[in-house]
Amino acid sequence: MTNPLLDEYAYLNKIPCATEVYLQVITPIQAIRLKTRLIGVDPYMSVIVANGSDQEWLAAKESIREGQKMIVRLVNGEQPDAHIIAFQTQVQKIMSIAGHWLLLDYPKTIQRVALRQHSRLPTNIDALLLDSQTKKICCKGVLTDISSNGGAFIGEPMQGTVIDKQFILKVKLANEPEAQMSLVVVKNSKKLSSHNSLVQYGLNIMGTEEASKLFVEHLVLYALFN
């Protein structure tokens, strides 16, 4: 029988250089989130990422040291089998001679999530559906899963015809100053239980391919380890 974890390691070992990397530095006060790129993977030894120099990195400098625990998310979105790889690790070494790099411990466990249409990632994110014209709140609820082209939203029943109607999906993520928004269309709805009035709405994400991709990837990155 194939060991799924071995498949995850094989995927990580061959992931391309310059792949987008999102780091979450674990601190007692709040998580520090940084963006960088992959330098390379030394299989079963270490993962090497660029040590950034922008304002966010400079502000986090004191929190990045050898032994510091981190959550790493690699977004391999340009490949046909596009996935997000996520794992916990710690800083093995900070290098500044050959290049400004962070050497991270090779992960003991890996989580991999596909970004293709059929893959749905469970979430638990507070969200709003706004009228696409007036921007008024139509429904408060929870985004319960997300995929590359849509998701499921559970909230109170909305008045009038909602199927094929456009709304703005607005989500406010913890520790992020700006809300994330995307235009969506309700494609189906169903009452969840006779014991309450909650309705599940099936949403399709609209907009340009690039904007939709960025919106979904942002929510997927947040959902992993949160």
N, C-alpha and C positions, 0 to 999 in steps of 0.2 A: 504494500500500500504506500502511495506517495505521501511524504511528510510535507504538509502545507508550509511549515516554517522554512524548510529547505528551499521551497519555491520563492518565498519572500526574500531570503538571503541572495538567491541567484539574481532576482530582479534588482535588488539594491546594488550588487556587485557590478552590474553592467550598466547602471544608470548613467546617462551622458554627463560629461563635464559641462559646467555653465548652467545646469538645471537650477531653477529658482529654489531657494531655501528660505524657510521661515523659522526663526529661532524664537523660542519662548523661554526667557531666563526666569527660573523659579526663585523668587525672593519671598521673605515673610510678609512684606507689605503688599506688593502687587506684582503681577506678571509684567515683564518687560518684553515687548515684541519687536523683533528686528528682522530685516530682510537682507539676504545676501545671495551668493551663488556657490554652487558646488565646485570645488577644485578637483576632487577625485575621491575614490574609495580604494583603500588598501584592504582587500578582502580579509575579513575576520580579524583585522588589526585595528583600523581606525577609519573615520570619515573626516575628510579635510574640507573645510569651507573657508571662504575669504573673510578676513577680519575687516569690517567696513570702516569708513572714515567720515561718514556724513554726520549731521547733527544728532540723530537718534543714537548712533553708535558712540559718539563722544559723550553723550549724556549717560550712557550705560557703562562707560569704561570701568568705573569702580566696582561694578557688579560682575564683571567678566574676569575670572581668575581660574587658575588650575584647581580642579576639583569641583567647580561650580556645576550644579545640576541644570540640565536644559531639556526641553522638548524640541525635537527637530521634525520639521515637516518638509518633504521634498515634493515639489509639484512638477511632475513629468508630463506636462499637458500637450506637448507637440508630437508625441508618438501615437501610432495607431492604437496601441493598448494603453492609453493614457491612464495613469494612476496617481494617487497621492500616497507617499510612504510616510509613516509617522512612527517615532520611537523616542524613548527616554534615554538620556546619556549624561555624561559629564565631560568637562573640558580636560583633556589629557595634557595638552601643552599649547602655549601661545608662542607662535613663531614670528620673527620679524627680520630674519637675515636673508633667506632666499626669497621670501615674500611675506606679506602680512596675512598669516593664516591662523586658523584655529584647528588643532587636531582634537577630534572628539573620540571618545571610546566607541568601539564597534558595538552595536546594540545586541542585547541578549534576547529581546523580543521585538517584533516588528508588526505594525498594523498597516495593511494596504487596502485602499478604497479605490475602486474604479470610478472614472469620471464619465463613463459612457452612459447612453440614454437608459439602458435597462437597470443600472445600478442605483439603488436608493439607500441613502444613509439616514438612519433614524436620528432625529434631532429633538430638542425640547426648547425652542426659542420663542419667547414672547414676541408677538407681531401684531400689526394692524393692517386692515384693508381699507384704503382710502378711495373716495370717489375720484376717478381720473380727471374730472373736470374741476370740481369745486375744492378738492383736497380735504373734504370733510371726512371724519371717521365713519365708516359704514359698519365695521365689525372689529371687535377686539378678540384676540385668540392666541393660539399657539401653532407655530410651524412644526409639524411632527415628523416630517422627512423631507429630503431634498435630493434631486438628481440633476443631471445636466440640462434638462429641459422643463422641470417643474417640481411640484411638491404637493404635500397635503397640509391643509390648514384647518384647524378645528376651532369653531367659535359659535356664537349665538346665531340663530336664523336671521337672514337679511330679508328685508321687504322687497316685494316685486320680483321681476324676472332677473336672475343673475347668470344663468347659463349663457356662455359666449359674450358676457359683458366684461369690459376692461376695468381693472382696478389698479391701484398702486399698492404693492406689498412693501411695507415699511417695517424694518427690524432694528432694534436698538440693542447692540451687544455690550456686555459688561466690559468696563474699562476702556471703551472706545468712545471718543467725544462725538463722532458723527454717526448718524443713523445711515443704514444701508437701504436703498430703495430700488425697486425694479417694477416695470409695467408687467402685469400678469392678466391672464384671461381665465375665468372660471369655466372649466369644461364639464364638471359633473358635481353633484352634491348628494349626500345621503344622511338621513337622520341616524345617529349613533345608537340611541337607546330610548326605550319607552319611559325610562325613569328620569330623563332630563330632556332639555330642548336642544342640546348641542348638535351641530351639523358639521360633517366633514366635507370640505370643498377641495376638489382636485384642481390644481392651478397649473397652467402652462406659462412659462416665462417668455416674455416678448422682448422686443428691442433688437439691436444689432447683435451679431454673433459674438463679437468681442466683449460688448458690455454684459451680455448674459453670462458669458464664460467667467468674467471677473467677479460678477455677483455670486454665482454659484460656488466658485472656488473659495471666495472669502468666507461664505457660510460653512463650507465643508471644513476649512482650516480651523474655524472657531469650534465646530462641533467635536472634532477630535480632541480628546483629553479635556473637554470642558463639560 
